[in-house]
Amino acid sequence: ALAAAQTAVNQSSREVLVYQVAITLVTLAALMLWLIIVSRRLTSSLVALSKGAGEIAQKNYDVTVPVETEDEIGALGQVFNQMVGEIREHTENLEGLVKQRTSQLEDANAEILALNERLKEENLRMGAELDVARRLQMMVLPATSELEAVRELDIAGFMRPADEVGGDYYDVLQGSRALKLGIGDVTGHGLESGVLMLMVQTAVRTLLASDELDPRRFLAIINRVICDNIARTSIDRTLTLSLLDYKDGVLTLAGQHEEVVVVRAGGEVERIDTMDLGLPIGIEREISDFIDLKEIRLAVGDVVVLYTDGITEAENDAGEHYEIDRLCGAVQRARGLGADEIRDALVADVMAHIGRHKILDDITTVILKRVA
């Protein structure tokens, strides 16, 4: 009986063990299945995120990853989708902005091209006008034959226009009773200055042809004519102007301009101030009361130098002016030569001073030397 009981106990123990093993195996199988399911869900979400990132790298901003869980992976998917939406919106706005800016730039570029064409045409027109004015400025200068025909005086003139047309004026005219000389400088540069210079030249020649002999009245009439022309044409320019009459060894000077330099045959230098001999032309219509005269007696060998401020204010690279003292020295050294050689020596000295610097103003001078 004891053996039978022991056998029964052993049988029961084996059954319990088998049952426990079976339960354990089932539990392990269920756990493995659950782990596989969870792992697949996690892996699929991560794979979807990875594919979405790849699409963004290819600039496809319409991608959306499915969100199937509410855990951290699901939260990451939601953030990913939100980020993609913001990128898509920003990209669309940026493309629109780029198109808008591109259109604006194209319009601006078209306007610039049109303006550039107009500027080219305007520059060509202005260049042609300035070239005509420059040619006229040189054409009205006294011819060499006119200067050689003057008795008692050896005369040489020089004018070099600056890059822009200026308004320097000089003339030598043989009147019926005296020789008339003029030297002047119109303010500013450009076509208007050149036109005003031509007005002065025409007025002087016309008045001389009418046999007006009184120097004061001559200059006063010139001033009135120029004032009226300035008012009519609205030219915002004036000029300094000195007119000189030569007869029998006496030079009569009228009008305000630069100093007149006289270098005597013995080397003495005289500087004649013209500030009290008149007013700038074109400011006041009536200047008769302001005009005065100065007589300069010339002996054989004496030299007179007329010039514009393009000489005394000529600059070198250091910004230094040529100055009147250097002019006097250059003429003093060359006084024994003829008028042409004195002129050439003065101009060469001025050009040596300027060097490579840009010529900023017309360079004009007239040399008179009494030879008989």
C-alpha positions in Angstrom: 0.0 0.0 0.0 2.9 2.3 0.8 4.5 1.6 -2.5 1.3 2.3 -4.3 0.9 5.6 -2.5 4.5 6.6 -3.3 3.8 5.8 -7.0 0.7 7.9 -7.0 2.6 10.8 -5.5 5.4 10.5 -8.0 2.8 10.4 -10.8 1.2 13.6 -9.5 4.5 15.3 -9.2 5.3 14.5 -12.8 2.0 15.8 -14.0 2.5 19.1 -12.0 6.0 19.4 -13.4 4.7 18.8 -17.0 2.0 21.4 -16.4 4.4 24.0 -15.1 6.8 23.4 -18.0 3.9 23.7 -20.4 2.7 26.9 -18.7 6.2 28.3 -18.8 6.6 27.5 -22.5 3.3 29.0 -23.4 4.2 32.1 -21.4 7.5 32.4 -23.1 5.9 31.9 -26.5 3.4 34.6 -25.7 6.1 37.0 -24.5 8.2 36.3 -27.6 5.1 37.0 -29.8 4.4 40.2 -28.0 8.0 41.3 -28.3 8.0 40.6 -32.0 4.8 42.6 -32.5 6.1 45.5 -30.4 9.5 45.4 -32.2 7.9 45.4 -35.6 5.7 48.4 -34.7 8.8 50.3 -33.4 10.9 49.3 -36.4 8.2 50.3 -38.9 7.8 53.7 -37.3 11.6 54.3 -37.3 11.7 53.0 -40.9 9.0 55.4 -41.9 10.9 58.3 -40.2 14.0 57.3 -42.0 12.3 57.2 -45.4 10.7 60.6 -44.6 14.1 62.0 -43.9 15.4 60.6 -47.2 12.5 62.3 -49.0 13.3 65.6 -47.4 17.0 65.2 -48.4 15.6 64.8 -52.0 13.7 68.1 -51.5 10.3 66.4 -51.5 8.5 68.4 -48.8 5.1 66.7 -49.4 6.0 63.6 -47.4 4.1 62.6 -44.2 4.9 59.7 -41.9 2.1 57.7 -40.4 1.7 58.1 -36.6 0.3 54.8 -35.2 1.3 55.0 -31.5 1.1 57.6 -28.8 4.5 56.8 -27.3 7.8 58.6 -27.8 8.1 57.3 -31.3 4.6 58.6 -32.1 5.5 62.0 -30.6 8.6 62.0 -32.7 6.5 61.3 -35.8 4.2 64.1 -35.0 7.1 66.5 -34.6 8.6 65.3 -37.8 5.3 65.9 -39.7 5.0 69.4 -38.2 8.6 70.2 -39.1 8.0 69.0 -42.7 4.9 71.2 -43.0 6.8 74.3 -41.8 9.6 73.6 -44.2 7.1 73.1 -47.1 5.4 76.4 -46.2 8.7 78.3 -45.9 9.9 76.8 -49.2 6.7 77.8 -51.0 6.9 81.4 -49.6 10.6 81.5 -50.4 10.0 80.5 -54.0 7.3 83.1 -54.3 9.6 85.7 -52.8 12.4 84.7 -55.2 10.1 85.0 -58.2 9.0 88.4 -57.0 12.5 89.6 -56.4 13.6 88.2 -59.8 10.8 90.0 -61.5 11.7 93.2 -59.7 15.4 92.8 -60.7 14.4 92.1 -64.3 12.3 95.3 -64.4 15.1 97.3 -62.7 17.7 95.9 -65.1 15.5 96.8 -68.1 15.2 100.4 -66.7 19.0 100.5 -66.2 19.7 99.3 -69.7 17.3 101.9 -71.1 18.8 104.6 -69.0 22.3 103.5 -70.1 21.3 103.8 -73.7 19.9 107.3 -73.1 23.1 108.3 -71.3 25.2 107.0 -74.2 23.1 109.1 -76.6 23.4 112.1 -74.3 27.1 111.7 -73.9 27.5 111.4 -77.7 25.4 114.6 -78.1 27.3 116.5 -75.4 30.6 115.3 -76.8 29.7 116.6 -80.2 28.5 119.9 -78.7 31.7 120.3 -76.7 33.8 119.4 -79.7 32.1 122.0 -81.8 32.5 124.6 -79.1 36.2 123.7 -78.7 36.7 124.1 -82.4 35.0 127.4 -82.5 37.1 128.6 -79.5 40.2 127.8 -81.5 38.9 129.1 -84.8 38.3 132.6 -83.6 41.8 133.1 -82.3 43.9 135.6 -84.3 45.8 134.2 -87.2 49.6 134.3 -87.3 49.5 136.5 -90.3 47.4 139.1 -88.3 50.0 139.1 -85.5 52.9 139.5 -87.9 51.2 142.5 -89.6 51.3 144.5 -86.3 53.8 147.3 -86.4 56.2 148.1 -83.5 55.1 144.9 -81.5 56.2 141.3 -81.7 53.1 139.3 -80.6 52.7 135.7 -79.8 49.6 134.0 -78.4 48.9 130.5 -76.9 45.7 128.8 -75.8 45.3 125.2 -74.7 41.7 124.2 -73.8 41.3 121.9 -70.8 39.5 118.6 -71.2 36.2 120.4 -70.8 35.5 123.5 -72.9 36.4 126.6 -71.0 35.8 130.3 -71.6 39.3 131.8 -72.1 39.4 134.7 -74.6 42.1 136.6 -76.2 42.2 138.6 -79.4 44.4 141.0 -81.2 42.6 143.4 -83.6 44.0 146.2 -85.7 41.7 149.2 -85.6 41.7 152.3 -87.7 43.7 154.3 -85.2 45.0 151.9 -82.6 45.7 148.2 -81.9 43.0 146.6 -79.7 44.0 143.6 -77.5 41.7 141.6 -75.2 42.2 139.0 -72.5 39.4 137.4 -70.5 38.1 134.4 -68.6 34.5 133.2 -68.4 33.5 131.5 -65.1 32.9 127.8 -65.2 33.4 125.2 -68.0 31.3 123.7 -70.6 29.3 124.8 -73.6 27.8 127.8 -71.9 31.2 129.3 -71.1 32.3 128.7 -74.6 29.2 130.4 -76.0 29.7 133.5 -73.7 33.3 133.8 -74.9 32.1 133.8 -78.5 29.6 136.5 -77.6 32.4 138.7 -76.2 34.6 138.1 -79.2 31.8 139.1 -81.6 30.9 142.2 -79.5 34.5 143.4 -79.4 35.0 143.0 -83.1 31.7 144.6 -84.0 32.3 147.6 -81.7 35.8 148.1 -83.0 34.5 148.1 -86.6 32.2 150.9 -85.6 35.2 153.1 -84.8 34.4 153.4 -81.0 37.7 154.8 -79.7 37.0 155.7 -76.0 38.2 152.8 -73.9 35.7 153.5 -71.0 32.7 153.7 -73.3 34.0 150.7 -75.3 34.1 148.5 -72.2 30.8 149.8 -70.8 29.0 149.0 -74.1 30.5 145.5 -74.2 29.2 144.9 -70.6 25.7 146.1 -71.5 25.6 143.8 -74.6 26.8 140.8 -72.6 24.4 141.5 -69.7 21.5 141.6 -72.1 22.6 138.4 -73.8 23.0 136.7 -70.4 19.5 137.7 -69.4 18.0 136.5 -72.7 19.8 133.1 -72.8 19.7 132.5 -69.0 23.4 131.7 -69.0 24.6 131.7 -65.4 28.1 133.0 -66.2 30.2 136.1 -65.9 33.7 137.0 -67.0 36.8 139.0 -66.2 37.9 141.1 -69.1 40.7 143.5 -69.8 40.9 145.5 -73.0 44.2 147.2 -74.1 44.8 149.9 -76.7 48.3 150.3 -78.1 49.5 153.4 -79.9 52.9 155.0 -80.2 54.6 153.1 -77.4 51.7 153.6 -74.9 49.5 150.7 -73.7 46.2 151.9 -72.3 44.6 149.3 -70.0 40.9 149.1 -68.9 38.9 146.4 -67.2 39.3 143.9 -64.3 41.3 140.7 -65.0 44.5 139.1 -63.8 47.6 141.3 -63.1 49.4 142.5 -66.2 53.1 141.7 -66.0 55.7 144.0 -67.6 59.3 142.9 -67.8 61.5 145.8 -68.8 64.4 145.3 -71.2 66.8 145.6 -68.2 65.1 142.8 -66.3 63.0 144.9 -63.9 59.5 143.4 -63.3 56.3 145.4 -62.8 53.0 143.9 -61.9 50.0 146.0 -62.8 46.9 145.4 -60.6 43.6 145.6 -62.5 41.2 145.3 -59.6 40.4 149.0 -59.6 40.0 149.3 -63.4 36.5 147.8 -63.7 34.1 145.1 -62.6 33.5 141.6 -63.8 31.4 141.6 -67.0 27.8 140.5 -66.9 27.0 141.3 -63.2 25.7 144.9 -63.4 24.4 146.4 -66.6 25.9 149.9 -65.9 29.5 149.9 -64.9 30.7 153.2 -66.4 31.4 154.7 -63.0 33.6 151.8 -62.0 35.9 151.8 -65.1 39.3 153.3 -64.9 42.3 153.5 -67.1 46.0 152.7 -66.6 48.7 153.8 -69.1 51.9 151.7 -69.5 54.7 153.2 -71.5 56.8 150.7 -73.4 60.4 151.1 -74.5 62.1 148.9 -77.1 62.8 145.5 -75.6 60.1 145.7 -72.9 57.8 142.7 -72.6 54.2 142.6 -71.6 52.5 139.3 -70.4 48.8 138.8 -70.5 47.4 135.5 -69.1 44.5 133.8 -67.5 44.4 132.0 -64.1 44.8 128.7 -65.9 48.5 129.5 -65.8 49.0 130.9 -62.3 46.6 128.3 -60.8 48.0 125.3 -62.7 48.5 122.4 -60.3 51.1 119.7 -60.0 50.6 116.3 -58.4 51.2 117.8 -55.0 48.4 120.3 -55.5 50.9 123.3 -55.7 50.0 126.2 -57.9 52.4 127.6 -60.5 51.9 131.1 -59.1 52.7 134.6 -60.5 56.2 134.8 -59.2 57.3 131.7 -61.2 55.7 133.3 -64.3 57.6 136.5 -63.8 60.9 134.5 -63.4 60.3 132.5 -66.6 59.6 135.6 -68.7 62.5 137.5 -67.1 65.0 134.8 -68.1 63.7 134.7 -71.7 63.1 138.5 -72.2 66.0 138.8 -74.7 64.3 136.4 -77.1 61.5 137.0 -79.6 57.8 136.8 -78.5 57.4 133.3 -79.9 60.4 132.0 -77.9 59.3 133.8 -74.7 55.8 132.2 -75.1 57.4 128.8 -75.7 59.6 129.1 -72.7 56.7 130.1 -70.4 54.4 127.4 -71.7 57.2 124.8 -71.3 57.8 125.9 -67.7 54.1 125.7 -66.9 53.9 122.2 -68.4 56.9 121.1 -66.5 55.3 122.2 -63.3 52.0 120.4 -64.2 53.8 117.1 -65.1 51.4 114.2 -65.3 48.7 116.1 -63.4 45.4 116.7 -65.2 45.0 120.1 -66.8 42.1 121.6 -64.9 41.6 124.9 -66.8 42.4 126.5 -70.1 46.0 127.7 -70.4 46.1 131.1 -72.2 48.8 133.7 -72.6 49.6 136.6 -74.9 53.2 137.9 -75.1 53.9 141.5 -76.4 57.4 142.8 -77.0 58.1 146.2 -78.4 60.7 145.9 -81.2 60.5 149.3 -82.8 
